[in-house]
Amino acid sequence: MSSVSIRGAHDPYAALRIPNFRWYTLGALALTLSGQVQELVVSWQVYDVTHDPLSLGLIGLAEALPFIAVALVAGHVADHIDRRRLALLSTAVLLGCAVALLALALFPLPPRTFVRLVYAIIFVSGIGRSFLQPARVALSSELVPRETLPNAVTWRSVTWQIAAVGGPALGGLLYGFAGATPAYVICVVLMVLACGAFWLMRHRSPAREHAAVPIAESLGVGLRFLKAQPVILGAMTLDLFSVLFGGATALLPVFADQILHVGPKGLGVLRAAPAAGAVLMSLALAHRPPFRRAGRALLVAVALFGCSMVGFGLSRSFALSVALLFFSGIVDMVSVVIRSTLLQVFTPEQLLGRVSSVNQIFIGSSNEIGAFESGVAAKLLGAAPSVVFGGAATLVVVAAIGWGVPTLRRLRGIEPPPTAAATA
């Protein structure tokens, strides 16, 4: 049997037995919970002012542009300085953005000025997130032994999805019953907790020998490594286009308001449904050994995600819409765990920051660019047709990647290839 360097009895809690990883997990939980609350409240506030689906897409664009612009530099920095310190500084930037949004809630401004300032704050947060992402991914791999990486990836995903369930539900309830100010107060408190958890980690990145080479050459090393790994590149491309076309998250305020008529509280349920499904699946994955046919599982999962998006776009029932989003979270979690495990197992530790920065251009920015694409498509076609079209496009992408990257389609257990070992 070919699998990820795990022999004997499978310990589903192996990563959580490491104290520094527990602090990391707590910080990630607080950070993600704050971000989810903030994202829901911002999207509803902006839509409530503009009643324009394109304005929701512009929120994603405002974050994606700086996110992409500095991503490669952020990966270079994450490979050259202490990753815990970089994660802490990046989280402090996000804390400042949460405080700024709270100030906007406390001191009302004219609608046009308010929306412009929100876009500006989101732009700054995009810079912070661009540095945070490679630092966090690389840091998590330093905190656990390499043979425990698949388990750490799964628990990292569990943490994210738990926050993605609780955040929208909490944000919707707070905004619906108390308004924006209490919601942003919670965001600030959670960001402070995240900073505290990262501060309490007793860890420093191991010393690395780095020759005095230009940053462009340093980045080129990471890009050349990725080019030589068709399995990773294929998985990243698959996820990029499935999120770009298939995501409906940005348009959920439109569905909640105009199609399902459930208001901000219903929006919180819709936003939480995919994450609830993902939590269920991630807990199941944590208690089972790694996939024996990882490539086939990845392609099937993304195809089912596309089908669920087509169904959601056609649904006019709130209960059915929630169920379809819940199912989309289940299959998306399979994709996330396989892709994340591929990235961390195949990539040498000293390249993780740079490779993760390319991954965040593919994956992280695709959420925001996908939000912009959804807003434009909804403006031209309507919200429901644009989601149906996106789900169908995802199925086409799965077929193209499955045919064009046979090494990914035939991938069985996830083990580092000889090239990765040699690079390390």
Stockholm file with secondary structure:
# STOCKHOLM 1.0

chainA/1-424         MSSVSIRGAHDPYAALRIPNFRWYTLGALALTLSGQVQELVVSWQVYDVTHDPLSLGLIGLAEALPFIAVALVAGHVADHIDRRRLALLSTAVLLGCAVALLALALFPLPPRTFVRLVYAIIFVSGIGRSFLQPARVALSSELVPRETLPNAVTWRSVTWQIAAVGGPALGGLLYGFAGATPAYVICVVLMVLACGAFWLMRHRSPAREHAAVPIAESLGVGLRFLKAQPVILGAMTLDLFSVLFGGATALLPVFADQILHVGPKGLGVLRAAPAAGAVLMSLALAHRPPFRRAGRALLVAVALFGCSMVGFGLSRSFALSVALLFFSGIVDMVSVVIRSTLLQVFTPEQLLGRVSSVNQIFIGSSNEIGAFESGVAAKLLGAAPSVVFGGAATLVVVAAIGWGVPTLRRLRGIEPPPTAAATA
#=GR chainA/1-424 SS CCCSSCCSSCCTTTGGGSHHHHHHHHHHHHHHHHHHHHHHHHHHHHHHHHCCHHHHHHHHHHHHHHHHHTHHHHHHHHTTSCHHHHHHHHHHHHHHHHHHHHHHHHSCCCHHHHHHHHHHHHHHHHHHHHHHHHHHHHHHHHHSCGGGHHHHHHHHHHHHHHHHHHHHHHHHHHHHHTCHHHHHHHHHHHHHHHHHHHHHCCCCCCCCCCCCCCHHHHHHHHHHHHHTCHHHHHHHHHHHHHHHHHCCGGGHHHIIIIISCCHHHHHHHHHHHHHHHHHHHHHHHHTSCCCSSHHHHHHHHHHHHHHHHHHHHHCCCHHHHHHHHHHHHHHHHHHHHHHHHHHHHHSCGGGHHHHHHHHHHHTHHHHHHHHHHHHHHHHHHCHHHHHHHHHHHHHHHHHHHHHHCHHHHTCCSCCCCHHHHHHC
#=GC SS_cons         CCCSSCCSSCCTTTGGGSHHHHHHHHHHHHHHHHHHHHHHHHHHHHHHHHCCHHHHHHHHHHHHHHHHHTHHHHHHHHTTSCHHHHHHHHHHHHHHHHHHHHHHHHSCCCHHHHHHHHHHHHHHHHHHHHHHHHHHHHHHHHHSCGGGHHHHHHHHHHHHHHHHHHHHHHHHHHHHHTCHHHHHHHHHHHHHHHHHHHHHCCCCCCCCCCCCCCHHHHHHHHHHHHHTCHHHHHHHHHHHHHHHHHCCGGGHHHIIIIISCCHHHHHHHHHHHHHHHHHHHHHHHHTSCCCSSHHHHHHHHHHHHHHHHHHHHHCCCHHHHHHHHHHHHHHHHHHHHHHHHHHHHHSCGGGHHHHHHHHHHHTHHHHHHHHHHHHHHHHHHCHHHHHHHHHHHHHHHHHHHHHHCHHHHTCCSCCCCHHHHHHC
//
